């Protein structure tokens, strides 16, 4: 069985700048803005990473924190998930030269993401 560690967390935010200021000032998270992809990321001191997901993102849902699990093969993981009663919500999506990702729901309806970075 593959090891699916937590790879990334997305916090929904209509205003990523406002959200990043809050998390930086309250928790001391390092904030980086990737203007090429219109995406603001954070990194906690312990190494946990994530980003602020805006309304323009496919998986955006206000009030829902989305946890992504690292997957070596997203297609195989989605097939295994569906074979065990889960459902693909957002099929594998590729961000060229950066990563691929997907979102699934477990049998109880909880949504979880899968992520595979190209440069790691």
C-alpha positions in Angstrom: 0.0 0.0 0.0 1.3 3.5 -0.9 2.1 6.0 1.8 -0.3 9.0 1.7 1.2 11.7 3.9 -0.4 15.1 4.2 1.2 17.2 1.5 -0.8 20.5 1.4 -3.7 22.3 3.0 -5.9 24.8 1.3 -7.8 27.5 3.3 -10.6 29.1 1.4 -10.3 32.9 1.2 -12.1 35.4 -1.0 -9.1 37.8 -0.3 -5.9 35.9 -0.1 -3.9 39.0 0.8 -6.1 39.7 3.8 -6.0 36.0 4.9 -2.3 35.7 4.5 -1.8 38.9 6.6 -3.9 37.3 9.3 -2.1 34.0 9.4 1.3 35.7 9.2 0.6 38.1 12.1 -1.2 35.5 14.3 0.8 32.4 13.6 4.0 33.7 12.1 3.6 31.7 8.9 5.9 32.6 6.0 3.8 33.9 3.1 4.8 33.7 -0.6 2.8 35.1 -3.5 3.2 33.4 -6.9 2.0 36.0 -9.3 2.4 33.8 -12.3 -0.3 31.4 -10.9 -2.3 34.0 -8.9 -1.8 31.9 -5.8 -0.6 32.8 -2.3 1.1 30.0 -0.2 2.1 29.7 3.4 4.6 27.6 5.3 4.4 27.0 9.0 7.6 26.8 11.1 7.2 23.0 11.3 7.2 22.7 7.5 3.5 22.2 6.9 2.6 24.0 3.7 -0.5 25.2 2.1 -2.3 28.0 0.2 -5.3 30.2 0.2 -7.8 29.0 -2.3 -10.0 31.7 -3.9 -13.3 31.6 -5.7 -11.5 31.3 -9.1 -10.2 27.8 -8.1 -12.1 24.6 -9.2 -12.3 23.1 -5.7 -13.2 26.3 -3.8 -15.9 26.0 -1.3 -16.3 28.6 1.5 -15.9 27.3 5.0 -14.2 24.0 3.9 -10.5 23.5 4.6 -9.1 21.0 2.1 -6.4 18.6 3.0 -4.3 17.1 0.2 -2.6 13.7 0.5 0.7 13.1 -1.4 0.1 10.4 -4.1 2.7 8.9 -6.5 0.0 8.0 -9.0 -3.2 10.0 -8.9 -5.1 7.9 -11.5 -4.3 4.6 -9.6 -5.3 6.3 -6.3 -8.7 7.5 -7.7 -9.4 4.0 -9.1 -8.7 2.5 -5.7 -10.8 5.1 -4.0 -13.8 4.5 -6.3 -13.4 0.7 -5.9 -13.9 1.2 -2.2 -17.0 3.4 -2.4 -15.4 6.8 -2.8 -16.2 9.3 -5.6 -14.1 11.5 -7.8 -15.2 15.2 -7.3 -12.5 17.0 -9.3 -10.7 14.6 -11.8 -6.9 14.8 -12.1 -5.9 18.3 -13.1 -2.4 19.2 -14.3 -0.5 22.4 -13.6 2.3 22.0 -16.1 5.8 21.6 -14.6 4.5 22.1 -11.1 2.0 19.4 -10.0 -1.2 17.4 -10.7 -4.1 17.2 -8.3 -7.6 15.8 -7.8 -10.4 15.9 -5.2 -12.4 12.9 -4.0 -15.2 12.2 -1.5 -15.0 9.3 0.9 -18.1 7.1 1.4 -19.2 9.5 4.2 -19.0 12.5 1.9 -15.8 14.1 3.3 -13.8 15.8 0.5 -10.0 15.2 0.4 -7.4 16.1 -2.2 -4.6 14.2 -3.8 -1.4 15.9 -5.0 1.7 14.9 -6.9 4.5 17.4 -7.3 6.8 17.1 -10.3 9.9 18.6 -8.7 9.9 16.5 -5.5 
